[in-house]
Amino acid sequence: MNSGIHTVMYPTKDLGEAKKLYQTLLGVEPYVDQPYYVGFRLADQEIGLDPNGFAKGMSGPVTYYHVDDLKGLLTRLVEGGAEQRGEIQDVGGGKLIVSVADADGNIFGLLQEA
């Protein structure tokens, strides 16, 4: 099952400055504040700041569709013409993510909670 977009990840070159800006924009403190990731929760959405995003090939924000079967859906998407971008990653606690590009090069992510 796909429950839609609940996560948006922004690549950033200056995590400290980005954290201040998004804290002001969202009006909440980050619930995760680490050198490798800063995450904000707003209602049922997560806004994430990734200081390694550009190095991983992100050229702008990436939206993540929350899915129940990441590997199965990824297989079906690739069979249908999508391109997997990078390996499936466990980003902690069993949460899996992967990026995919459609035929036009638009990048989106899949996220499966543990």
LUMDRENLO-405248 format. One record per atom (N, C-alpha, C, CB): x, y, z; residue number from 1; atom name. Coordinates in nm, 2 decimals. Glycine has a CB too. Layout:
LUMDRENLO-405248
PT     xx     yy     zz   k  a
PT      X      Y      Z NUM CA
...
***
This chain:
LUMDRENLO-405248
PT     xx     yy     zz   k  a
PT   0.08  -0.12   0.00   1  N
PT   0.00   0.00   0.00   1 CA
PT   0.09   0.12   0.00   1  C
PT  -0.10   0.00   0.12   1 CB
PT   0.04   0.23  -0.07   2  N
PT   0.11   0.35  -0.07   2 CA
PT   0.03   0.46   0.00   2  C
PT   0.14   0.40  -0.22   2 CB
PT   0.08   0.52   0.10   3  N
PT   0.00   0.62   0.18   3 CA
PT   0.03   0.76   0.14   3  C
PT   0.03   0.60   0.33   3 CB
PT   0.10   0.78   0.03   4  N
PT   0.13   0.91  -0.02   4 CA
PT   0.26   0.97   0.03   4  C
PT   0.02   1.00   0.02   4 CB
PT   0.28   1.10   0.00   5  N
PT   0.40   1.17   0.03   5 CA
PT   0.39   1.22   0.17   5  C
PT   0.43   1.29  -0.07   5 CB
PT   0.48   1.18   0.26   6  N
PT   0.48   1.23   0.40   6 CA
PT   0.62   1.28   0.43   6  C
PT   0.45   1.12   0.49   6 CB
PT   0.72   1.27   0.34   7  N
PT   0.85   1.32   0.37   7 CA
PT   0.91   1.39   0.25   7  C
PT   0.95   1.19   0.41   7 CB
PT   0.97   1.51   0.29   8  N
PT   1.04   1.59   0.18   8 CA
PT   1.18   1.61   0.24   8  C
PT   0.97   1.72   0.15   8 CB
PT   1.28   1.57   0.16   9  N
PT   1.42   1.58   0.20   9 CA
PT   1.49   1.69   0.11   9  C
PT   1.49   1.45   0.18   9 CB
PT   1.55   1.78   0.18  10  N
PT   1.63   1.89   0.11  10 CA
PT   1.78   1.87   0.13  10  C
PT   1.58   2.03   0.17  10 CB
PT   1.85   1.87   0.02  11  N
PT   2.00   1.87   0.03  11 CA
PT   2.04   2.01   0.08  11  C
PT   2.07   1.83  -0.10  11 CB
PT   2.15   2.01   0.16  12  N
PT   2.20   2.14   0.21  12 CA
PT   2.35   2.14   0.22  12  C
PT   2.13   2.18   0.34  12 CB
PT   2.41   2.26   0.19  13  N
PT   2.55   2.27   0.20  13 CA
PT   2.59   2.32   0.34  13  C
PT   2.60   2.37   0.09  13 CB
PT   2.50   2.40   0.40  14  N
PT   2.53   2.45   0.53  14 CA
PT   2.41   2.41   0.63  14  C
PT   2.54   2.61   0.53  14 CB
PT   2.43   2.30   0.70  15  N
PT   2.33   2.25   0.78  15 CA
PT   2.28   2.34   0.89  15  C
PT   2.38   2.12   0.84  15 CB
PT   2.37   2.42   0.95  16  N
PT   2.34   2.51   1.05  16 CA
PT   2.24   2.62   1.00  16  C
PT   2.46   2.57   1.11  16 CB
PT   2.28   2.68   0.89  17  N
PT   2.20   2.79   0.83  17 CA
PT   2.06   2.73   0.78  17  C
PT   2.27   2.85   0.71  17 CB
PT   2.06   2.61   0.72  18  N
PT   1.94   2.56   0.68  18 CA
PT   1.85   2.52   0.80  18  C
PT   1.96   2.43   0.59  18 CB
PT   1.91   2.47   0.90  19  N
PT   1.83   2.44   1.02  19 CA
PT   1.76   2.57   1.08  19  C
PT   1.92   2.38   1.13  19 CB
PT   1.83   2.68   1.08  20  N
PT   1.77   2.80   1.13  20 CA
PT   1.65   2.85   1.04  20  C
PT   1.87   2.91   1.14  20 CB
PT   1.67   2.84   0.91  21  N
PT   1.57   2.88   0.82  21 CA
PT   1.45   2.80   0.83  21  C
PT   1.63   2.88   0.67  21 CB
PT   1.46   2.67   0.83  22  N
PT   1.34   2.58   0.83  22 CA
PT   1.28   2.58   0.97  22  C
PT   1.38   2.43   0.80  22 CB
PT   1.35   2.60   1.07  23  N
PT   1.30   2.62   1.21  23 CA
PT   1.21   2.74   1.21  23  C
PT   1.41   2.63   1.31  23 CB
PT   1.25   2.85   1.15  24  N
PT   1.17   2.97   1.14  24 CA
PT   1.05   2.95   1.05  24  C
PT   1.25   3.09   1.08  24 CB
PT   1.07   2.88   0.93  25  N
PT   0.96   2.86   0.84  25 CA
PT   0.85   2.77   0.91  25  C
PT   1.01   2.79   0.72  25 CB
PT   0.89   2.66   0.97  26  N
PT   0.80   2.56   1.02  26 CA
PT   0.75   2.60   1.16  26  C
PT   0.86   2.43   1.02  26 CB
PT   0.82   2.68   1.24  27  N
PT   0.78   2.72   1.37  27 CA
PT   0.79   2.61   1.47  27  C
PT   0.64   2.76   1.37  27 CB
PT   0.88   2.51   1.45  28  N
PT   0.90   2.40   1.54  28 CA
PT   1.05   2.37   1.56  28  C
PT   0.82   2.27   1.50  28 CB
PT   1.09   2.31   1.67  29  N
PT   1.22   2.27   1.69  29 CA
PT   1.24   2.13   1.62  29  C
PT   1.26   2.25   1.84  29 CB
PT   1.36   2.10   1.57  30  N
PT   1.39   1.97   1.51  30 CA
PT   1.37   1.86   1.61  30  C
PT   1.53   1.97   1.45  30 CB
PT   1.32   1.75   1.57  31  N
PT   1.31   1.63   1.66  31 CA
PT   1.44   1.55   1.65  31  C
PT   1.19   1.55   1.63  31 CB
PT   1.51   1.56   1.54  32  N
PT   1.64   1.50   1.52  32 CA
PT   1.74   1.62   1.48  32  C
PT   1.64   1.39   1.41  32 CB
PT   1.85   1.63   1.55  33  N
PT   1.94   1.73   1.53  33 CA
PT   2.08   1.67   1.54  33  C
PT   1.93   1.85   1.62  33 CB
PT   2.13   1.61   1.43  34  N
PT   2.26   1.55   1.42  34 CA
PT   2.34   1.60   1.31  34  C
PT   2.24   1.39   1.41  34 CB
PT   2.47   1.58   1.31  35  N
PT   2.55   1.63   1.20  35 CA
PT   2.52   1.57   1.06  35  C
PT   2.70   1.61   1.23  35 CB
PT   2.46   1.45   1.06  36  N
PT   2.43   1.38   0.94  36 CA
PT   2.28   1.40   0.89  36  C
PT   2.45   1.24   0.96  36 CB
PT   2.20   1.47   0.98  37  N
PT   2.06   1.48   0.95  37 CA
PT   1.99   1.57   1.05  37  C
PT   1.98   1.35   0.93  37 CB
PT   1.90   1.66   1.00  38  N
PT   1.81   1.74   1.09  38 CA
PT   1.67   1.71   1.04  38  C
PT   1.85   1.89   1.09  38 CB
PT   1.58   1.67   1.13  39  N
PT   1.45   1.64   1.09  39 CA
PT   1.35   1.72   1.17  39  C
PT   1.42   1.49   1.10  39 CB
PT   1.25   1.77   1.10  40  N
PT   1.13   1.84   1.16  40 CA
PT   1.01   1.76   1.14  40  C
PT   1.12   1.98   1.11  40 CB
PT   0.92   1.76   1.24  41  N
PT   0.79   1.69   1.22  41 CA
PT   0.68   1.80   1.23  41  C
PT   0.76   1.58   1.32  41 CB
PT   0.59   1.80   1.13  42  N
PT   0.48   1.90   1.13  42 CA
PT   0.36   1.82   1.08  42  C
PT   0.51   2.02   1.03  42 CB
PT   0.27   1.80   1.18  43  N
PT   0.15   1.72   1.16  43 CA
PT   0.20   1.58   1.12  43  C
PT   0.05   1.78   1.05  43 CB
PT   0.16   1.53   1.00  44  N
PT   0.20   1.39   0.96  44 CA
PT   0.31   1.40   0.86  44  C
PT   0.08   1.31   0.91  44 CB
PT   0.38   1.51   0.85  45  N
PT   0.49   1.53   0.75  45 CA
PT   0.62   1.54   0.82  45  C
PT   0.46   1.65   0.66  45 CB
PT   0.73   1.49   0.75  46  N
PT   0.86   1.51   0.79  46 CA
PT   0.94   1.59   0.69  46  C
PT   0.93   1.37   0.82  46 CB
PT   1.00   1.70   0.74  47  N
PT   1.09   1.78   0.66  47 CA
PT   1.23   1.75   0.70  47  C
PT   1.05   1.93   0.67  47 CB
PT   1.31   1.70   0.61  48  N
PT   1.45   1.66   0.65  48 CA
PT   1.55   1.74   0.57  48  C
PT   1.47   1.52   0.62  48 CB
PT   1.66   1.77   0.64  49  N
PT   1.78   1.84   0.58  49 CA
PT   1.90   1.74   0.58  49  C
PT   1.81   1.97   0.67  49 CB
PT   1.95   1.72   0.46  50  N
PT   2.06   1.62   0.44  50 CA
PT   2.18   1.69   0.39  50  C
PT   2.01   1.51   0.34  50 CB
PT   2.28   1.70   0.48  51  N
PT   2.41   1.77   0.44  51 CA
PT   2.49   1.69   0.34  51  C
PT   2.49   1.80   0.56  51 CB
PT   2.45   1.56   0.32  52  N
PT   2.52   1.48   0.22  52 CA
PT   2.44   1.46   0.09  52  C
PT   2.56   1.34   0.28  52 CB
PT   2.33   1.53   0.08  53  N
PT   2.24   1.52  -0.03  53 CA
PT   2.30   1.55  -0.17  53  C
PT   2.12   1.60  -0.01  53 CB
PT   2.37   1.66  -0.18  54  N
PT   2.43   1.69  -0.31  54 CA
PT   2.53   1.58  -0.35  54  C
PT   2.50   1.83  -0.30  54 CB
PT   2.61   1.53  -0.25  55  N
PT   2.71   1.43  -0.28  55 CA
PT   2.64   1.30  -0.33  55  C
PT   2.80   1.40  -0.16  55 CB
PT   2.52   1.28  -0.28  56  N
PT   2.44   1.16  -0.32  56 CA
PT   2.37   1.18  -0.46  56  C
PT   2.35   1.12  -0.22  56 CB
PT   2.38   1.30  -0.52  57  N
PT   2.32   1.32  -0.65  57 CA
PT   2.19   1.40  -0.64  57  C
PT   2.30   1.20  -0.71  57 CB
PT   2.15   1.44  -0.52  58  N
PT   2.03   1.52  -0.51  58 CA
PT   2.05   1.66  -0.57  58  C
PT   1.98   1.53  -0.36  58 CB
PT   1.97   1.71  -0.66  59  N
PT   1.98   1.84  -0.72  59 CA
PT   1.88   1.94  -0.66  59  C
PT   1.98   1.84  -0.87  59 CB
PT   1.79   1.89  -0.58  60  N
PT   1.69   1.97  -0.52  60 CA
PT   1.61   1.88  -0.42  60  C
PT   1.59   2.03  -0.62  60 CB
PT   1.50   1.93  -0.37  61  N
PT   1.42   1.85  -0.28  61 CA
PT   1.37   1.72  -0.34  61  C
PT   1.30   1.93  -0.23  61 CB
PT   1.36   1.61  -0.26  62  N
PT   1.31   1.48  -0.30  62 CA
PT   1.19   1.45  -0.21  62  C
PT   1.42   1.37  -0.30  62 CB
PT   1.08   1.41  -0.28  63  N
PT   0.96   1.37  -0.20  63 CA
PT   0.97   1.22  -0.19  63  C
PT   0.83   1.41  -0.27  63 CB
PT   0.93   1.17  -0.07  64  N
PT   0.93   1.03  -0.04  64 CA
PT   0.79   0.98  -0.02  64  C
PT   1.01   1.00   0.08  64 CB
PT   0.75   0.88  -0.10  65  N
PT   0.62   0.81  -0.09  65 CA
PT   0.64   0.70   0.02  65  C
PT   0.57   0.75  -0.23  65 CB
PT   0.55   0.70   0.11  66  N
PT   0.56   0.60   0.22  66 CA
PT   0.48   0.48   0.17  66  C
PT   0.50   0.65   0.35  66 CB
PT   0.55   0.36   0.17  67  N
PT   0.50   0.24   0.11  67 CA
PT   0.52   0.12   0.21  67  C
PT   0.57   0.21  -0.02  67 CB
PT   0.44   0.02   0.19  68  N
PT   0.45  -0.10   0.28  68 CA
PT   0.55  -0.20   0.23  68  C
PT   0.31  -0.16   0.29  68 CB
PT   0.57  -0.21   0.10  69  N
PT   0.66  -0.31   0.04  69 CA
PT   0.76  -0.24  -0.06  69  C
PT   0.58  -0.42  -0.03  69 CB
PT   0.86  -0.18   0.00  70  N
PT   0.96  -0.10  -0.08  70 CA
PT   1.02  -0.19  -0.19  70  C
PT   1.06  -0.04   0.01  70 CB
PT   1.07  -0.30  -0.15  71  N
PT   1.14  -0.39  -0.25  71 CA
PT   1.05  -0.43  -0.36  71  C
PT   1.20  -0.51  -0.18  71 CB
PT   0.93  -0.47  -0.33  72  N
PT   0.83  -0.52  -0.43  72 CA
PT   0.79  -0.41  -0.52  72  C
PT   0.71  -0.58  -0.36  72 CB
PT   0.76  -0.29  -0.47  73  N
PT   0.72  -0.18  -0.55  73 CA
PT   0.84  -0.13  -0.64  73  C
PT   0.67  -0.06  -0.47  73 CB
PT   0.96  -0.13  -0.58  74  N
PT   1.08  -0.09  -0.66  74 CA
PT   1.10  -0.18  -0.78  74  C
PT   1.20  -0.09  -0.57  74 CB
PT   1.08  -0.31  -0.76  75  N
PT   1.10  -0.41  -0.87  75 CA
PT   1.00  -0.38  -0.98  75  C
PT   1.08  -0.55  -0.81  75 CB
PT   0.87  -0.36  -0.94  76  N
PT   0.77  -0.33  -1.04  76 CA
PT   0.79  -0.20  -1.11  76  C
PT   0.63  -0.32  -0.97  76 CB
PT   0.84  -0.10  -1.04  77  N
PT   0.87   0.03  -1.10  77 CA
PT   0.98   0.02  -1.21  77  C
PT   0.91   0.14  -1.00  77 CB
PT   1.09  -0.05  -1.17  78  N
PT   1.20  -0.07  -1.26  78 CA
PT   1.16  -0.15  -1.38  78  C
PT   1.32  -0.14  -1.19  78 CB
PT   1.08  -0.25  -1.36  79  N
PT   1.03  -0.33  -1.47  79 CA
PT   0.94  -0.25  -1.56  79  C
PT   0.94  -0.45  -1.42  79 CB
PT   0.88  -0.14  -1.51  80  N
PT   0.80  -0.05  -1.59  80 CA
PT   0.87   0.06  -1.65  80  C
PT   0.69   0.00  -1.50  80 CB
PT   1.00   0.07  -1.63  81  N
PT   1.08   0.17  -1.70  81 CA
PT   1.15   0.27  -1.61  81  C
PT   1.00   0.24  -1.79  81 CB
PT   1.13   0.27  -1.48  82  N
PT   1.19   0.36  -1.39  82 CA
PT   1.34   0.32  -1.37  82  C
PT   1.12   0.36  -1.25  82 CB
PT   1.42   0.41  -1.32  83  N
PT   1.56   0.38  -1.30  83 CA
PT   1.59   0.40  -1.15  83  C
PT   1.65   0.48  -1.38  83 CB
PT   1.64   0.29  -1.09  84  N
PT   1.68   0.30  -0.95  84 CA
PT   1.80   0.38  -0.93  84  C
PT   1.70   0.15  -0.89  84 CB
PT   1.80   0.48  -0.84  85  N
PT   1.92   0.57  -0.81  85 CA
PT   1.98   0.53  -0.68  85  C
PT   1.87   0.72  -0.82  85 CB
PT   2.08   0.45  -0.68  86  N
PT   2.15   0.41  -0.56  86 CA
PT   2.09   0.29  -0.50  86  C
PT   2.15   0.53  -0.46  86 CB
PT   2.15   0.25  -0.40  87  N
PT   2.11   0.12  -0.33  87 CA
PT   2.00   0.16  -0.22  87  C
PT   2.23   0.05  -0.26  87 CB
PT   1.93   0.06  -0.19  88  N
PT   1.83   0.07  -0.07  88 CA
PT   1.92   0.09   0.05  88  C
PT   1.74  -0.06  -0.06  88 CB
PT   1.88   0.19   0.13  89  N
PT   1.95   0.22   0.25  89 CA
PT   1.87   0.20   0.38  89  C
PT   2.01   0.36   0.25  89 CB
PT   1.92   0.15   0.48  90  N
PT   1.86   0.15   0.61  90 CA
PT   1.91   0.27   0.68  90  C
PT   1.89   0.01   0.70  90 CB
PT   1.82   0.37   0.71  91  N
PT   1.86   0.49   0.77  91 CA
PT   1.84   0.50   0.92  91  C
PT   1.79   0.61   0.70  91 CB
PT   1.82   0.38   0.98  92  N
PT   1.81   0.37   1.12  92 CA
PT   1.68   0.31   1.16  92  C
PT   1.82   0.51   1.18  92 CB
PT   1.69   0.21   1.26  93  N
PT   1.57   0.15   1.31  93 CA
PT   1.50   0.07   1.21  93  C
PT   1.48   0.25   1.37  93 CB
PT   1.56   0.02   1.10  94  N
PT   1.49  -0.06   1.00  94 CA
PT   1.42   0.02   0.90  94  C
PT   1.40  -0.15   1.07  94 CB
PT   1.42   0.16   0.90  95  N
PT   1.36   0.24   0.80  95 CA
PT   1.44   0.24   0.67  95  C
PT   1.34   0.39   0.85  95 CB
PT   1.37   0.20   0.56  96  N
PT   1.44   0.18   0.43  96 CA
PT   1.40   0.30   0.34  96  C
PT   1.41   0.05   0.37  96 CB
PT   1.50   0.34   0.26  97  N
PT   1.48   0.44   0.16  97 CA
PT   1.55   0.41   0.03  97  C
PT   1.51   0.58   0.21  97 CB
PT   1.50   0.46  -0.08  98  N
PT   1.57   0.45  -0.21  98 CA
PT   1.51   0.55  -0.30  98  C
PT   1.55   0.30  -0.27  98 CB
PT   1.60   0.60  -0.39  99  N
PT   1.55   0.70  -0.49  99 CA
PT   1.53   0.64  -0.62  99  C
PT   1.66   0.82  -0.50  99 CB
PT   1.44   0.69  -0.70 100  N
PT   1.40   0.64  -0.83 100 CA
PT   1.38   0.76  -0.92 100  C
PT   1.27   0.55  -0.82 100 CB
PT   1.41   0.74  -1.05 101  N
PT   1.38   0.84  -1.15 101 CA
PT   1.28   0.78  -1.25 101  C
PT   1.52   0.88  -1.22 101 CB
PT   1.19   0.87  -1.29 102  N
PT   1.09   0.83  -1.39 102 CA
PT   1.16   0.85  -1.53 102  C
PT   0.96   0.91  -1.38 102 CB
PT   1.09   0.82  -1.64 103  N
PT   1.14   0.83  -1.77 103 CA
PT   1.19   0.97  -1.81 103  C
PT   1.04   0.78  -1.87 103 CB
PT   1.13   1.07  -1.74 104  N
PT   1.17   1.21  -1.77 104 CA
PT   1.28   1.26  -1.68 104  C
PT   1.05   1.30  -1.76 104 CB
PT   1.33   1.17  -1.59 105  N
PT   1.44   1.21  -1.50 105 CA
PT   1.40   1.27  -1.37 105  C
PT   1.53   1.31  -1.57 105 CB
PT   1.26   1.28  -1.35 106  N
PT   1.21   1.33  -1.22 106 CA
PT   1.25   1.23  -1.11 106  C
PT   1.06   1.36  -1.23 106 CB
PT   1.30   1.28  -1.00 107  N
PT   1.35   1.19  -0.90 107 CA
PT   1.25   1.20  -0.78 107  C
PT   1.49   1.23  -0.85 107 CB
PT   1.21   1.08  -0.73 108  N
PT   1.13   1.07  -0.61 108 CA
PT   1.18   0.95  -0.53 108  C
PT   0.98   1.05  -0.64 108 CB
PT   1.14   0.95  -0.40 109  N
PT   1.19   0.84  -0.32 109 CA
PT   1.08   0.75  -0.27 109  C
PT   1.26   0.90  -0.20 109 CB
PT   1.12   0.63  -0.22 110  N
PT   1.03   0.54  -0.16 110 CA
PT   1.08   0.52  -0.02 110  C
PT   1.02   0.40  -0.24 110 CB
PT   0.99   0.52   0.08 111  N
PT   1.03   0.50   0.22 111 CA
PT   0.94   0.40   0.28 111  C
PT   1.02   0.64   0.29 111 CB
PT   1.00   0.30   0.35 112  N
PT   0.93   0.20   0.42 112 CA
PT   0.97   0.20   0.57 112  C
PT   0.96   0.06   0.36 112 CB
PT   0.87   0.23   0.65 113  N
PT   0.89   0.23   0.80 113 CA
PT   0.92   0.08   0.84 113  C
PT   0.77   0.28   0.88 113 CB
PT   0.99   0.07   0.95 114  N
PT   1.03  -0.06   1.01 114 CA
PT   0.90  -0.13   1.06 114  C
PT   1.13  -0.05   1.12 114 CB
***
